[in-house]
Each structure stands twice: as C-alpha cells, then as structure tokens.
Amino acid sequence: MWNSFGFEFINFYFIPGLVLGCIYALGAIGITLTFSILRFANFAHGETMMTGAYLTWTVMAICSGVLGFAVHPLVAAVPATLLVVLLFLVTDRYFYKPFRQADTIKVVMASFGMMLIIRSAVQVIWGPNQLTFVPGIAKPNAYLKDWSGSIDFLLLIPNKHLFIFVGTIAFMMALSYLLNKTRIGKAMRAVSDSPDLAHVTGINVDQVIRATWIVGGACAMAAGVFLAMDIQMLETTMGFRMLLPMFAAAILGGIGKPYGAVLGGLVIGLAEELSAYPWIGDGPLLSPGYKTGVAFAIMVVMLIVRPQGLFKGRSF
Amino acid sequence: MDFGILLYVLSLLTVGGIYAIFALGLNVQWGFAGLFNVGIVGFAAVGAYTYALLTTAGSTYHLGGFGFPLPFGMLVAMITAAIVAGLIGLICIRLRSDYLAIATIGIAEIIKLIFKNETEITNGPRGINKIPRFWEHFSEERFYSSWPLSWFGTPEAWDAFFNSLPNWWWQPFFASTVLLIMYVIYRMLERARIAPWGRMMTAIRENEPAARASGKNVTARRIEAFVIGAAIMGLAGALFAQHLRLIEPTNTFDPAKVTFLVWVMLILGGSGNNRGAMLGAFLIWTIWSASELIITGAIDLLIDIFDGVDMGSLRTRAGFLRMMLIGLLLQVILQKFPRGILPEVRPASPKGIK
C-alpha cells in the first residue's frame, strides 16, 4: 500500500494541505467571531495577521541584533501579540465604534479602508520588499523520519509543521475552554446568538466586544506567525492572499461557529493543495496558479446551496 | 514652463476623466441600487483586456491581436464586462451586502488570476503592450495606410504630416474624447436617475420589502443596475488601457489603485449624485497626483540636507504613504461627512410637482 503513490500524496499534498488548513482555521476563527458578534465582515483581518508576523520579525531582529541571542518565532510572538491586540482595540475604538448604531455596510467600508491603511503603514515602515523570516531549508524532523522509516511508512515533516500542528491544537483547546467554561466566553456566545436578548439579561456588550477582538487578535496573530514560519518569509500581500480563503472557511463552517470555522479552514486548505494533485492523468488536476480559485468556488457554491454553513450558523 | 503645466493639466483631465467614468459606473451600483461592489478592478481588467486583444496589431505573444477599429473594441469591452457582471449578478445579487462584498472582491481576484495564468491568450504577467490610443493611433502606419485616412491622402503624405506635428499633438484630442464620453454617460445616467427606473432603484435601496410589496421585481432590477454599472466600468477599463498602452495583470490592476480610489472618489463626492461622483474623481485624482509631486519634492529636499545618508528606500515608500493618507481621508469622510460634498438629491415624482 505504502508505494510511491501514498508517499507522495501524504508528504507533498496532504500534510501541506493540513498545515495550510490550520492557518486558515486560526484566521477564520477571528472572522467568524467578529462577523457574528459585531455583525460585519472584517476586511482588515488578513492585514492584521500580516502585521503580527512583521512585529514578530521585528522582535526577533531586536533580540538577535541588540541583545545578542536568537529567539524562536513562537517566543517572539508573545510580545508581538500584545501589540496586535492593541492594534485591534485601537482600530475598533476609533474606526468601527462610531458606526455601531449605523448601517452594517458603513463598518464594512471602514474595515475595507483599514485594510489599505494597515497595509500601506506596513509598507512604509518595513518597506515593500520581501523579508526573510527564518533562513535556511527546513529539514524533515530526523526522529520522525527514522521512526516512520523503520516501519516502512516514511513521513517527511519539518519541525515548523509540527510546531504549527501542536500550536493549532493548543489554541483550539484554549478556545474551547474559554467559550464553554468561562463567564466571558458564555457571554460571547450569548451575544452571538441574540445581541438584544443578551443586553436585556445584563451582559456587558462592550466588554464582550473587547473580548472578541482580543480572542480574534490572538488567533490572527498565531495564524500570521504560522504562515510566516511555513513560507519562511514576509510579504506585504500575504494577508490579502489569506483573506478570501479565510472568509470561505468562515462561511463554509457557518458564521458564528468557531468549530465550524476550524473545520472549514481544514477543508479549504486541503482542497487547495489536493486540487493540484494529479488525480486524472499525469499533470496536476488544476494548475497550481488557480489554488485561490478553489477556495472561492467552494464559498460561492456554499452561499448558493447552504448559506448557513455546515454547522448551521447564522445566515444574514 | 507654462507649456509643461498645460500638458500636466491635460493629463490630469484625461486620467481624472477615466476615473470619473469609473465613479459614475460605481454610482449606478452603489449610489442608485445600494450594491456594495468591491471588485471594480475585475471589470476594469475585463474591459481593458478585451479592448487590448481586439485592437492591437497581430502579435505572437498573445491571442490576436485582431486589429479591429478602436470604437468597436471599446463597444465589445463594454459588452464583455456586462456579460461577466450578468453571470455574477445571477449568482450573487441575492446575497446580503457583506457577502456581496466578499464575493465581488473574490471575483476580481479570480479574473486577475485567469489573466495571469492563461499565458497563451494574455501573455501572462508580461502583459500586452502597444495598445492603440485614440487619436495617437492615427500616426501608426497600419492606421494611416488604411481607411478612413487613406481616403484623404497617400501614406507618404500622412507620414510627412504626422512627422511635422509636435509629439504631444494627440493629448488635447484624447483628453476631450475622454471628457466627451464622460459627459455622454453623465447625461444618460442623469436621465435614468430622474426617470421612473431611477426612482424605483432608490425605492428598492431604501426599503426593499415595500418595493417588493408594490410589485417591483427587485432581483431583476438589481442585476440590471449591476450590469449597467459594470458595462460603464468596462468602458473605463478600455480607456485606462489606452491611456497606459501597456497592461499586465498584477500592478496595472492593483485593487488599491483602482477599486479603492474609485470608492474614495464616490464617497467624497457624494454617493447617489452623478455630479458628485465626477467632482470626487477629479478632486481625488488631483490630490493624488499633486501629493506625488509634493512628497517627491520633500524627499529630494531631505536627500539634499542629509547628504550621504542613503535615502533611496524613502522614494520607493512614498507611494505607500500616499495610500495611507487617502485611506485616512476615507475614514474621516465616512465619519464626519457621510453624505459627501454634493449630497444625493431625490427627484420629485412628476405628479408631485404642482
């Protein structure tokens, strides 16, 4: 069974798809939460992810340049997360809050403007060129390679991918605890289901909105850093590239359903990678240039067939 | 010096006029019908590529070019953009505004992806060049040696004639053509706005259930507005291609420089108001190009002052600073002047005027 077919499929299509899926899933959590609690599609989400990765890079550069020791991206991401959450809260206070009672479309427009503002700000500060995040070629994890090789099931997974898997699972567990066990998490779910009812029962909606930005910001931050770890470089367009698949994931899973967003993210990530697999004949089924199109096609089909998503989320 | 200013003003009018046509198209979609289209760049690209493939001289790099007459290319550009919009409209128009925004931004990206990947047809990222520009194209041999110019003189005579002209002779003509097209579209839209169709559009936008209850076919009307707006954007895209003469999928059709700028123009000028759309377009385009001069000047000054310090990176970043300032401008307008400079004026029903 484990012939060259399976080896190629698992290592070069399935695992990269899963990695991409984890990144989309973390990004889509933030989108689905803001969509259901603040009731608008946040176009600036991808750019915030990208800013998070740039801030992490800066922390790493300061550590190795000034303090003289190299830190792992995941360590550097901790102080950067605080900055990203702050960025989210400031954006909300000055650019989204004035429209809270107005038409939704005004906030969407404001977030569309924020997308450009944040991206341009990053381009002004860090410059438009690509930056190297982690130099060098990522070697497959030697232990896993030896172990799986000995049972004739060769797995080539670089350490960066293992970090991404473990990190995503940790984030999921923390999120599940937050939403199901803590007071603020339950309040968030209540506001998502019915804001008026939640307000009447005495839930502090402003506090819930702040919590939403913090949770969404932390997830976006993780997604941004994981993405930068995966592709090993930073580009100012990487946030925008992620935006559409993340929306697709959020819609696929059902708006307001964080687990749905995770499932949606994994499905979209796998679909994008597997679409390039030579299912029929020798060439890729779909030219890799059209990967983004896969996410989009899934989203459009979903909007037509089942707008409430797989997990029966809110449909507007 | 004065002469240089004249040419600068002409180019401002040309590009401002093209953006004004974009803004008029968006006004039909957003101002009239309330459709949140953030895929303007997609329709612009469809128009531009259709025009380019149809009118360029034969080339081995891309499909065609077919060398058709220029007005025909522009007409087909409009029709193609309208067909694409019609297909999108059938699928997406029922969606709530947020979803429509996501869908249109996605479609614009897909359209660009297709133009980038189908290298056989579009020459991919290297793009299409030598796109004929209205008026200037007469000085190309393939145009002056064929009709209608060949009716009036021999190719040699035309060659000598065009050589005797200064190299900017076409600029005033091209600018006036753009402005004329803009004016014609403006008059047509103004007529549509006052007509029952326009009033019905406002009704659908403001109170959809009521419009539906009084028997209006809301979905069909929305698709109509979407298609008309997209056709105008396709035409503007064809003019954009003429102005640039070289188009490629990534940098030419940057969502920030097309979709976003057009949105700022319409919101600043006043959505729902055709004159506002045009005013906003010229205003923002003037600010945009003037700020380029100012920022470049400031950087040159800085380089002079800090002689020896490497300031090269500043130059490449200046454009992004402008984008950021325009973005902030949008936020200020949205919060402080949501109705724009020229607010929408609702036409009174003819029976209502006593």
Contacts between the chains, C-beta under 8 A, distances in Angstrom:
chain1	res1	chain2	res2	distance
A	35	B	98	7.6
A	40	B	98	6.3
A	41	B	98	4.1
A	41	B	99	7.6
A	41	B	101	6.4
A	41	B	102	5.9
A	43	B	101	7.6
A	43	B	105	7.7
A	95	B	331	5.7
A	98	B	335	5.2
A	99	B	334	7.7
A	99	B	335	7.9
A	104	B	97	6.8
A	104	B	98	6.6
A	105	B	36	5.8
A	105	B	97	4.9
A	105	B	98	7.7
A	106	B	334	6.4
A	106	B	338	7.3
A	108	B	36	6.9
A	108	B	97	6.9
A	108	B	98	5.7
A	108	B	101	5.8
A	109	B	36	7.8
A	109	B	263	7.4
A	109	B	267	7.6
A	109	B	330	7.8
A	109	B	334	6.2
A	110	B	331	6.3
A	110	B	334	5.8
A	112	B	38	6.3
A	112	B	101	7.6
A	112	B	260	7.5
A	112	B	263	7.4
A	113	B	260	7.9
A	113	B	327	5.0
A	113	B	330	4.4
A	113	B	331	5.4
A	113	B	334	7.3
A	114	B	327	7.4
A	114	B	331	7.8
A	116	B	256	5.6
A	116	B	260	5.4
A	116	B	323	6.0
A	116	B	324	7.6
A	116	B	326	7.7
A	116	B	327	4.4
A	117	B	324	5.5
A	117	B	327	3.7
A	117	B	328	6.3
A	117	B	331	7.5
A	119	B	256	7.7
A	119	B	323	7.9
A	120	B	256	7.9
A	120	B	320	4.4
A	120	B	321	7.0
A	120	B	323	4.1
A	120	B	324	3.8
A	120	B	327	6.5
A	121	B	320	7.9
A	121	B	324	5.6
A	123	B	317	6.5
A	123	B	320	3.8
A	123	B	323	7.9
A	124	B	317	5.1
A	124	B	320	4.8
A	124	B	321	5.2
A	124	B	324	6.5
A	127	B	313	6.0
A	127	B	316	7.1
A	127	B	317	6.2
A	128	B	316	6.3
A	128	B	317	7.1
A	128	B	320	6.9
A	243	B	105	7.8
A	244	B	102	7.6
A	244	B	105	7.2
A	244	B	106	5.1
A	244	B	109	6.3
A	247	B	102	4.9
A	247	B	106	7.8
A	251	B	99	7.7
A	251	B	102	7.8
A	287	B	117	6.1
A	289	B	113	6.5
A	289	B	116	6.8
A	289	B	117	4.0
A	290	B	113	6.2
A	290	B	117	6.5
A	292	B	109	6.3
A	292	B	110	7.3
A	292	B	113	6.2
A	293	B	110	5.3
A	293	B	113	6.1
A	296	B	106	4.5
A	296	B	107	7.7
A	296	B	109	7.4
A	296	B	110	5.8
A	299	B	102	7.5
A	299	B	103	7.7
A	299	B	106	6.9
A	300	B	91	6.3
A	300	B	92	7.5
A	300	B	103	6.7
A	300	B	106	7.7
A	303	B	92	7.5
A	303	B	95	6.1
A	303	B	99	6.2
A	303	B	103	7.1
A	304	B	91	6.4
A	307	B	95	7.9
A	307	B	99	7.9
A	316	B	96	4.3
A	316	B	98	6.8
A	316	B	99	7.2
